[in-house]
Amino acid sequence: MELKKLEVPTTSITEVKKSPMDVFSQAREAGTAVYVFNREKIAGVMLTQEQYETLLQELHELRARPNQQPIQEVESEQVSVKGMEDFSNTLRKALITGSTMSAKNVDERMVALGFITKKTGFGGVIDMIHELNETGKLVYQLRKKSENKTITAEIIAEHDNNSHLFDKLIIRKIYLKTI
């Protein structure tokens, strides 16, 4: 059996008892939740207040449109690579257009799909926000070439001015292209 490495920070229940504020700091620095283990099993997850409120806000936005299906726009332009339809579906599930996400979360999901990260330094999304403000999109390149073609994903988005967090994006459309 192969063990999976979690892509998020982890801690033990003992560490939480010793210093819960350290765990909150860890969540804030990582920009994600911290999984808390008790005897090698996940006992829970710790979030900062800001992270929790962001999740509640996103949930509220999703519930505010109960009869409306999420806009699922992933278009393949000039992509005739075998298996790209499945990849488009996977991308569609990872990044729902019309939704609000943090730039860090967008980048983490793109990296999980095999794209090259846009972040600079530890958790640095400032260059991503700058690119988005200048061009109106984020362009990702797939690490592996398929049939000797480079595949890119253009994420058309805009900065969410209603959010209290500087890196919130509203995803409008995603294009897959080959170069």
N, C-alpha and C positions, 0 to 999 in steps of 0.2 A: 504494500500500500504506500502510495506516494503522499508525503505530507505537503500541504499547501501553505505557502507563506502569505500571511495577511498583508495587504497593501496599506494598512492603517496602523497607527500606534497601538500598542497593547501594554497592559500593566496587570498587576496582581491585586487581589482584594486586600492583601496585607499592605501594599504600598498605598492604596486608597485610604486605609485606616490611619496609616502614619501621616500622610500629607495629601489630603484631597485637593488642596490648592495647586500642588505640583502637577496633578493629573489635569486640572483645568488649564494650566499653563501649557501643558503638552498638547492638549486639544487645540488651543488657540494658535500655538506655533505651527502645528501641522495643518491647521485649517480643516480638520475633520474630527470625527468622534474618536474616542479612545475605548477600545474593547477592554473590559475588565474580566480577568480570568479568576476562577476559584477552583483549585485542584484540576487544572488543565481543561476546564470547561468554561464556556463563556457564561458569566453570571449577569452581565449587563453591559451597558454602553454609557459613557459619560460625555456630555456636550457642554460647551459654554452657553451662557444665556443667549448670546447673539446667534449661535448656531441653532439653538432650539427655536428661537423666535423666527428665524429664516425658514426652518422646516414648517412651522405652523403657518406662516404666510403663504408658502408654496402650496400647502395642503388646502388652505382656504381658497386660493385662486383656482385650484383644480375643482373643488367642490362648488365654486360659484358658477361653473358652466357644466352642470350635470347632464344636460341633454346634448351638449355639443361634443362631438368627437374631437380629440386632439388633431391638429393639422399635421399630417404625416407627409412632409414634402422632402424627399430625397430624390433628386433627379440625377440621372446618369447622362452626362453629355459626352459624346465621343468615346464612350466606354463600351468596348465590345470584348472585354476580357472574360474568359470562361469563369463562371462562379461569381461574377460581380453582382448578380441579382441577390444571391444569398447575403453577400457582404452589405448591399444596400439595405436589406431588411434588418440586419444586425445593427447597422448604423442608425437606422430609423428608430429602433428600440432604445438605443443608448442615448440619443439626443432627440427629444421630442420637440418639434418646432412649435412655436407659440408658448413654450415654457420659459420660465426664468431660472437661470442657473448661475452659479458663480463661475468666473473665468477659470479658477483652479479646478473646479469640478469638471468643466468642459474638457480641460487639458488632460485630466486624469482618465476620463473616459476614452478620449482619443488615443492616448498612449496604450490603454488596455486593449484597444482594437488593432494596435500595431503601428500607429502613426508616431512620428518623431515629435517630441515635446516642444512646446513653444515657451515654456517657462525658462527663466534665467535665474541662476542662483537657487537658494533654498526657498522654494515656494513663490518665486518672483513672477508676478503676473502683470507688473506695470508695463512691460514691453508689449504684452498681449493687448492690454487696454489701449495703449498708444497706437498699435497697428489697427485696431478696430475703429478708433476715432478717426484715423487718417483715411482708411480705405473702406470702411463699412463692412469688413469681413476679416476672418481669420483663415489663413491657408495652411493646411497640414499636408505633409508628404508621408505616404506609406513607406515604412522601412524596407519592405521586400518588394522587389519588382515582380510583376506578373506578366509572363510572356514577353520579357524584355521591355516592358512599358512601366513608366513611373506613374503611379496613381496619386492624385491629390484630392483633397476634400476642401471645398470652400464653404465656410460657415458664414452665411450672411446673418448678421446680428446687429443689435443696437444696445447701447448702454441703457440700463434701467434707471431712469432718473427718480423714480418713486421709491427706490430702495435706499435704506440708510447705509448700505455697504457699497464701497466704491467699485467692486469688481462684479456686480450683478449684470448679467446680459439677458436679453430677450432674443432667443433664436428664431429667426424668420424663415430661413431656407438653407438647404445643404445641397451642394452640387458635387458630384464625383466626376473627375476628369482624368484622362490619360495624357501624358506628355510624350 
